[in-house]
Amino acid sequence: MLGKIWKWILATTLVIQLVPFGHDHTNPPVTKEPAWDSPQTRELFRRACFDCHSNQTVWPWYSYVAPVSWLLAHDVGCGRRHLNFTAWDGPQRHAKDIADQVATGEMPPWFYLPMHPAARLSDTEKQALAAGAGKTFGPQEKPEGR
């Protein structure tokens, strides 16, 4: 019985690789970045945010394997629509929330960090990112009730 289950899992895994969904592992062109207050601020954002919030996504090996590829394509698409640091010539209404989302641990999301340890920011780096966000994007608003 267990052998049949493993064969079914393997066959299903192989078949879903043929489903044409996800991305083609190319990034759209960079059109414009913010006027970063410093190279250090840009580097912190690049490390912690650019894979989902830019047109400079680094697609890891597992982004080629379904169904993970489907999830990653969805997450990156949503991240880019929400906030895109390399399409700054368009509206970026969520830029004002960056410092609070990093300070509260909402960003980067917990499930992103195990496979992207460089995105894990120390408390000092989080403070530097928040300060750089304030200088780059203007005063950072805190949501009501916090």
C-alpha positions as CSV (number, residue, x, y, z in Angstrom):
1,M,0.0,0.0,0.0
2,L,2.8,2.5,1.0
3,G,4.6,1.7,-2.3
4,K,1.5,2.6,-4.3
5,I,1.2,5.9,-2.5
6,W,4.8,6.9,-3.2
7,K,4.4,6.0,-6.9
8,W,1.2,8.1,-7.0
9,I,3.1,11.0,-5.4
10,L,6.0,10.7,-7.7
11,A,3.8,10.4,-10.8
12,T,1.7,13.5,-9.7
13,T,4.9,15.5,-9.0
14,L,6.2,14.7,-12.5
15,V,2.9,15.5,-14.2
16,I,2.4,18.8,-12.6
17,Q,5.8,20.0,-13.9
18,L,4.1,20.2,-17.3
19,V,1.4,22.6,-16.1
20,P,2.1,25.9,-17.7
21,F,1.6,28.2,-14.8
22,G,3.9,30.6,-13.0
23,H,6.7,32.6,-14.5
24,D,9.3,32.4,-17.1
25,H,12.2,33.3,-14.8
26,T,12.7,36.7,-16.5
27,N,12.3,40.0,-14.7
28,P,10.6,43.0,-16.1
29,P,13.0,45.9,-16.8
30,V,13.9,48.3,-14.0
31,T,12.2,51.6,-14.8
32,K,13.1,53.8,-11.8
33,E,14.3,53.4,-8.3
34,P,13.7,55.7,-5.4
35,A,16.2,58.4,-4.6
36,W,17.8,56.4,-1.8
37,D,19.2,58.4,1.1
38,S,22.4,56.3,1.1
39,P,23.9,53.2,-0.5
40,Q,23.6,51.4,2.9
41,T,19.8,52.0,2.9
42,R,19.5,50.6,-0.6
43,E,21.6,47.5,0.3
44,L,19.4,46.8,3.3
45,F,16.3,47.0,1.1
46,R,18.0,44.9,-1.6
47,R,18.8,42.1,1.0
48,A,15.5,42.1,2.7
49,C,12.9,43.2,0.2
50,F,14.0,43.1,-3.5
51,D,13.2,39.4,-4.2
52,C,9.5,40.1,-3.9
53,H,9.3,43.9,-4.2
54,S,11.4,44.6,-7.3
55,N,12.0,43.7,-10.9
56,Q,15.4,42.2,-9.8
57,T,14.0,39.0,-8.3
58,V,16.6,36.2,-7.8
59,W,14.8,33.0,-8.8
60,P,16.2,30.1,-6.7
61,W,16.5,26.6,-8.0
62,Y,13.3,25.5,-6.3
63,S,11.3,28.2,-8.2
64,Y,11.5,25.9,-11.2
65,V,9.7,23.0,-9.4
66,A,5.9,22.9,-9.3
67,P,4.0,23.4,-7.1
68,V,6.5,25.7,-5.3
69,S,7.0,27.6,-8.6
70,W,3.3,28.5,-8.6
71,L,3.4,29.8,-5.0
72,L,6.6,31.9,-5.7
73,A,5.2,33.4,-8.9
74,H,2.0,34.3,-7.0
75,D,3.9,35.8,-4.0
76,V,6.3,37.8,-6.2
77,G,3.5,39.1,-8.4
78,C,1.5,40.2,-5.3
79,G,4.6,41.8,-3.8
80,R,5.4,43.8,-6.9
81,R,1.8,45.0,-7.2
82,H,1.9,46.0,-3.5
83,L,5.2,47.8,-3.6
84,N,7.9,47.8,-6.3
85,F,11.3,49.5,-5.6
86,T,12.3,49.3,-9.3
87,A,9.1,50.7,-10.8
88,W,9.2,53.9,-8.8
89,D,7.7,55.9,-11.7
90,G,4.3,54.4,-10.7
91,P,2.3,54.9,-7.6
92,Q,3.7,53.3,-4.4
93,R,1.0,54.0,-1.8
94,H,2.4,51.4,0.6
95,A,5.8,53.0,1.0
96,K,4.6,54.9,4.1
97,D,4.1,51.5,5.9
98,I,7.5,50.1,5.4
99,A,9.1,51.0,8.8
100,D,6.2,49.7,10.8
101,Q,5.9,46.5,8.9
102,V,9.6,45.7,9.4
103,A,9.5,46.8,13.1
104,T,6.5,44.6,13.8
105,G,8.0,41.6,12.0
106,E,5.3,41.6,9.3
107,M,8.0,42.0,6.7
108,P,9.9,40.1,5.6
109,P,7.4,37.3,6.2
110,W,8.5,34.5,8.5
111,F,8.2,31.8,5.8
112,Y,10.6,33.7,3.6
113,L,13.5,33.8,6.0
114,P,14.5,30.1,6.3
115,M,15.4,30.0,2.6
116,H,16.8,33.6,2.5
117,P,18.9,34.0,5.6
118,A,20.5,37.2,4.2
119,A,17.0,38.9,4.6
120,R,17.1,38.3,8.3
121,L,17.8,41.8,9.8
122,S,19.3,42.4,13.2
123,D,17.6,44.9,15.5
124,T,20.3,47.5,14.5
125,E,19.7,46.8,10.8
126,K,15.9,47.1,11.3
127,Q,16.4,50.5,12.9
128,A,18.7,51.6,10.1
129,L,16.2,50.4,7.5
130,A,13.4,52.3,9.3
131,A,15.6,55.5,9.5
132,G,16.5,55.1,5.8
133,A,12.9,54.6,4.9
134,G,12.0,57.8,6.6
135,K,14.7,59.7,4.8
136,T,14.0,58.1,1.5
137,F,10.2,58.0,1.4
138,G,9.3,60.7,3.9
139,P,7.9,60.4,7.4
140,Q,6.7,56.8,8.2
141,E,3.2,56.7,9.6
142,K,2.3,54.4,12.4
143,P,-1.1,52.7,12.2
144,E,-3.7,53.8,14.7
145,G,-3.7,51.8,17.9
146,R,0.0,51.1,18.0
